[in-house]
Every structure is written in C-alpha cells, then in structure tokens.
Amino acid sequence: MLFFVLLSACAPATDTGEPPYTFTLTLDPDPPVAGPCTLGVAAPGAESLAIEAEMNGMGHGFSEEPIVEGGAGEWDVAVEFSMSGEWTLWFDLDGEGGAARIERVVEVE
C-alpha cells in the first residue's frame, strides 16, 4: 500500500533553518520492510536530488547506490534497506530556492 505522508510544509528559507521547499515523501511499501523500497519524493521548485542514508547504530548506508528517476520536483528513488531498524535519510535538494538538506527517520520492519 502506498501511503502518502506530508512530512513538512515550509515557507521560503529563513534564519530559523527552514528549507526553501515543500517536501513530501511516500514509501512503497509502507511501512517499509528490509529489501527493496521505492521512495516517492516531491519538492516543487527543486531541480536536483541526491540521497544519503545511514542505519542508526550500525554506521552503514545502502548496500547499493539508489536509483533516482524523474526530475522537475518529482522523483522515484529505488533503494534497498539491508536490515530492519531505524534509518536516517538525507535528501539534498537544489534549485531556484537554493540548496537544502532535509532529514527524515524511517523505521524499517
């Protein structure tokens, strides 16, 4: 089941550290399980996306490079979670609004 989660809705960047993009993330499957997962990323106005990950407490990221498809503020990212547990994901966005790094924590079953 694809579950749509609005994780953050932000105004243009200010000195409070708010990102310059409205950011939404969908997970398929949701909740994610160890194995393949598709991350749907929407950030209107962003022109590029890079993603990093780390499994909390284990010190490693994805075993394979994420496959990023799409553009113009909407991407599908194919990832493989190697283990269940808590993962921190960092989404690096860039575009007319400037650069932003958005962090999300995901519990993988």
ABEGO torsion letter per residue (X at the ends): XBBBBBABBBBBBBAAGBBABBBBBBBOBOBBBBEBBBBBBBBBGBABBBBBBBBBGAGBBBABBBBBBEEGGBBBBBBBBABBEBBBBBBBBBEAAEBBBBBBBBBBX
